[in-house]
Amino acid sequence: MSGKPKLHYTNGRGKMESIRWLLAAAGVEFEEEFIETKEDLEKLRNDGVLMFQQVPMVEIDGMKMVQTRAILSYIAAKYNLYGKDLKERAWIDMYVEGTTDLMGMMMYLPFQPADTKEKNLALIIERATTRYFPVYEKALKDHGHDYLVGNKLSWADIHLLEAILMAEECKPDILSAFPLLQAFKGRTSNIPTIKKFLQPGSQRKPPTDEKFVAIVRKIFNI
Amino acid sequence: MSGKPKLHYFNGRGRMESIRWLLAAAGVEFEECFLETKDDLTKLQKDGSLLFQQVPMVEMDGMKMVQTRAILSYIAAKYNLYGKDLKERALIDMYVEAVIDLNELLMTHTFQPADKKEQHFATIVDKATNRYFPVYEKVLKDHGQDFLVGNRLSRADVQLLETLLMAEECKPDILVKFPLLQVIEWTLNGQ
């Protein structure tokens, strides 16, 4: 029993990646148990440890937590990354929901059939550059602070950095019209815990490739 | 300026319905501004009132809040429907997220093309009765209390009730195997 949170998921990004980011940014060491086959998932289900038969599941503080947002909210609150009051929390929630929507689109892209992939990629780029990034660029411009909310690092910043890096994998110059986001990216990447997570050998997972798509399809029957 | 929250959405359930439920359960009077045409939506978008160009949007406490979950969390916390500490909140969040998943399935049923409707209906019934309802039934059975978390009303109960009623609209006898869920429906309806 190590006392460290234990993450149950496949050995890839998916819905667990934001959780890995948040724990890493908070400086929390964690363990991972990878689901590699359908049988691994069945075993977890039969053991009764997945409340709704789904992963992500994170063992933390005596709980077997499921539901990505529930897990993220808990970690953010526990490690003081959720603002200082209800209003800051509301802003963090709004910002995070935006980056969740954007990253959701990118997460599913590798699973799209070949004939719709190009169209979906174009949609992602359009949404990123006309709906989402302008909001965060403006937020930073309006208050002139280094962080999105309350002049202090929060879950919103970590989530935004994750989204930016993922978007750049889609289109390397996607931030070209967003100077403040470029500066934000540089600064936030240099925060020691985050810098460590961005280095090779960390628990950060690589972009989803065809091989991983095949494994996921097999395990989850999709 | 009434000081009441003002909801901007179409005149229908959609993603705003859970917000209406929670405000109502909290005893908060609210006003509604219905979008009736595409132009109504475009106007709001051009006004800069919609952070991500989307509704729901709720004007409250000096903010123009968007994103359903953000709005629900704010209301729940403000009106003490979010548990007493971090752990109760975690449980509430887990229960609520699953309810939202089931709600999505129910909500999208009417939008299914005719040839997919039957299978979608079967999926709803299967997930509701095999994945979701058993969990809440067991929670209520295990602690024997009237409410899901902390022996007092929380957003988890309100959102569950909304979904139970919606599920019954889909299939009237869907709760036949879940006596405690039937009770909670009855209990909460009295609140």
Interface residues (C-beta under 8 A of the other chain):
Chain A: M51 F52 Q53 D61 M63 M65 V66 Q67 T68 R69 A70 S73 Y74 A77 K78 L86 K87 R89 A90 D93 M94 V96 E97 G98 D101 R131 Y132 V135
Chain B: L51 F52 Q53 D61 M63 M65 V66 Q67 T68 R69 A70 S73 Y74 A77 K78 L86 K87 R89 A90 D93 M94 V96 E97 A98 D101 R131 Y132 V135
